[in-house]
Amino acid sequence: MSSPELNNPPSAEGRESEVLAGATAGAIPAADNGAPEPAPHDPYAAFRVPAYRLYVTSFVLAIIGSQTLAAAAIFDVDAKTGSPLMVGMIGLANAIPLLTLAMPAGHIADSFSRKRVLIVTQAVLVACPLLLSFWHTLPAVFSMLVVNAVALTFGRPARASILPNLVPKSIFTNAVTWNSSFFELATSIAQAMSGFIIAGLGVQRVYLVSAVAMGLCMVLTCFLPDVRPAGRREPMSWRTLSAGVKFVASRKLVLAPMLLDLIAVILSGATVLMPTFAGMLAGDPASPGYADRKAILFGWLLAAPSIGAVTMAIVQAHLPPFRRAGRVLLLAVAGYGMATLVFGLSRDFWLSFFMLAMTGVFDNVSVVIRHTLVQLSTPDSMRGRVSAVNQIFIISSNEMGKVESGVAAWLIGPVLAVVSGGAATVGLAAVIARKFPELRRLGSLRDIKPDEDHA
């Protein structure tokens, strides 16, 4: 499960954000050998680094830009076609560039200035919603989504890889945990705000908000330190492109959480069905004010997972890492599936909102554990390529989940599509626990170190 993108986040996004999420850094207890007492845990350590404050501000603006664009596109396509299948094709438009370009994108993040890669991709991310604010026919929406996805595919590995170079290693996990908090907070604000703007001013104004936010993000990125990858630059080849895949495949504790997230989000993703469920909860379509009620409810339902996730992220930032991280991860995925199942059965707005918020709570726990393993297990010289593999798992699961939801809703109806997906996710957690005992036995995350042998 994940956040839609990093430039976007972590996709994220947004779950996006998920691509840069991590775990809080806890102090290691002193041994009984006269060693000095460790310093107390500082939950705000990352904010004492000026470069991080600049980075996270640009990150928040990027999330607002990407999430308002995503919300506008979903509502726009639903309004133009009334077809869950067509809305699901948004996922395909986002997934194809990712699946075809992620590996070269990772190589570029490991070969060139990551700051410059971000600036170039963000310029494209400004242009796409700006064009849609004036011209948003159905072909234009899908065309701009494809171009936007290409820019995100190249931007995410660069953003994911630059953070470890901006903060000391001792507070890295604190920084990425706060990234998770801000990702979810920005996502919830952007999505709820999109519903109100659509109801009051129309969907074109949401596209304009997206362009403005991404433009401000690009300005702030220009002031970040110019970080270049460690080690010598290697020419692009199949060996360098596939190095990230080989690294992930060789480490079961990295591969298992990625697989778990990939399949769970494909099965339980219901984002593209939010207009349908908002319509069910808005009452009689013939009643006065139905369209505005549907738009507002759509925004709140879309924002609910992020509201739950940001709450959990803030809680985790103030706590030491989980002692039995593997078991917690498996239980979180099972909880995500159960909450999705209840949401599919609900016909009450507050119950639906609460269940979606709980999916965000469980998802954030998964994000913290998974991304700590990925980022801290990877040498800096390979972070771009491994981040590219990670974004294939995270973002493709989000986008293919949209396709699966649209197709399933078209075949068996939206309610059964969501309920069956949630039930299957619960079963998936049990299967992964059995197939990957290493994950089930995973203890504390604070002892994770880079595997330099694979660098």
Summary of the structure (lengths in Angstrom):
residues: 455
radius of gyration: 20.6
end to end distance: 27.3
largest distance: 75.6
contacts: 1921
relative contact order: 0.18
helix: 75%
strand: 0%
